[in-house]
Amino acid sequence: MTRQQLIELIKERRSFLCVGLDTDLNKIPDHLKCEPDAAFLFNKAIIDATIDYAVAYKPNLAFYESMGIDGLRQLKLTMDYLHSLNKPAFTIADAKRGDIGNTSKQYAKAFLDPEGDFDFDAMTIAPYMGEDSVTPFTSYEGKWVILLALTSNKGAFDFQYRETDGERLFESVLRKSQAWGNTDNMMYVVGATKADQLAQVRTIAPRSFLLVPGIGAQGGSLEDVCRYGLIDDCGLLVNSSRGIIYASSGEDFALRAGEEAQKLQQQMAAFMGV
Amino acid sequence: MTRQQLIELIKERRSFLCVGLDTDLNKIPDHLKCEPDAAFLFNKAIIDATIDYAVAYKPNLAFYESMGIDGLRQLKLTMDYLHSLNKPAFTIADAKRGDIGNTSKQYAKAFLDPEGDFDFDAMTIAPYMGEDSVTPFTSYEGKWVILLALTSNKGAFDFQYRETDGERLFESVLRKSQAWGNTDNMMYVVGATKADQLAQVRTIAPRSFLLVPGIGAQGGSLEDVCRYGLIDDCGLLVNSSRGIIYASSGEDFALRAGEEAQKLQQQMAAFMGV
């Protein structure tokens, strides 16, 4: 999906919501747990209930890999289902990969290749190994790298704020990496729990799309994110995972997920002034 | 595998060689390409030919993920085969994962859990997200985190050498992370192409095992690695991937892989003085 298509989708749905499909078999409703393909059935119900309010879906690979090979198969079913809908959505492999160039190319093939099992629009990448670990992910037309800049966890403070010549590590990641791609194929992860840092992020990356996790369960505020992060063509994808998909652990889980997604969509529409 | 078991294995085989199973269907011999389970058959032949000279095997996940779900199935066949042998080997998932604590726990389950599909002894982890992204991998008894410190690629120079208060980023990773685990459950990746940096690594992490990639195809020298990195109970695993597994692209590939592994084993034995 191109930047222009993504912006049009955001305008059409009046939403920049990304739903995190962190599907954990221990947390899904009891009545689904014993079904074959339980993770896929759960995802399908969540997607059906939220797609009018969301523009993006972000399965975190860890949750599928922890179910072994069968988990990956259920991820494929989920992606096949998303691709089959007549309502488009931007799909993100939250994979946090990154390796030497030769190897990153294989990861890109695994998740972004239209001929592959998954055909995601984007994947998250860790920046520690530098340029040649990132650029292989920019080589697929209409596909995106989403580079970790400032994450939403406590451990973000261990290295991401280390300052060298007046520039913190996450700022260096933002600045340097802009030469490795462009605003049509590179986004950044900036945690909502650090919303006040978004103003600084916007001075370095004024036009880049930002993927913002940490709303809800992790404590980030949508209002702050919008105040510091919104640009004229939106430039934001705000993710909520647990707050939506585990809104209820009962048989009404999908209904309640839809309600939570709709609430966020309405707030987003108000912040966008549409 | 515990530290003590690993050290005993190294002494017994007079080797600290790790064979990187970066199995690429485009590079394996033609006569295997059309076989079902070609990647597994290739790996099995490589393992059989090298296990007397190597103590560890390191499949890079990217190469299996790029084959889709079927690639993961062939990785499982490879791990099942390694576990079935009466000759032990230390197994490393070269995965370079790392995510918020909650999610890293899922990755740990995916690759380290003895009940899971793979049951690796160790996995490589990227440090960018800090402590809570790393500690979930230290919670399995006898299993290891191998944290990226200084990698062997060109992009290593983008961020890993950034200096803050006289300490470079990779040094900060080495120093801080020692409080997140211990020398029985945490190793570090230090690229052989930066062998002169190993002396500095040893001042910060004198007792830690180091996994050293970049010998051979990437230009690193085994002699330099041993000069700066060897400690009295070895403390090194030196990886070679392409130099061994693609030593020949003909029907003699396994024989040639065995010869290359034996050459390295003999050099290693000499450097260890055994």
Interface residues (C-beta under 8 A of the other chain):
Chain A: D22 D24 N60 A62 F63 E65 S66 G68 I69 L72 R73 K76 D94 K96 R97 G98 D99 I100 G101 T103 S104 Q106 Y107 K109 A110 F111 G116 D117 F118 A126 P127 Y128 M129 G130 E131 D132 S133 V134 L148 T151 S152 N153 K154 G155 A156 F157 D158 F159 Q160 R162 E163 T164 L169 S172 V173 K176
Chain B: D22 D24 N60 A62 F63 E65 S66 G68 I69 L72 R73 K76 D94 K96 R97 G98 D99 I100 G101 T103 S104 Q106 Y107 K109 A110 F111 G116 D117 F118 A126 P127 Y128 M129 G130 E131 D132 S133 V134 L148 T151 S152 N153 K154 G155 A156 F157 D158 F159 Q160 R162 E163 T164 L169 S172 V173 K176
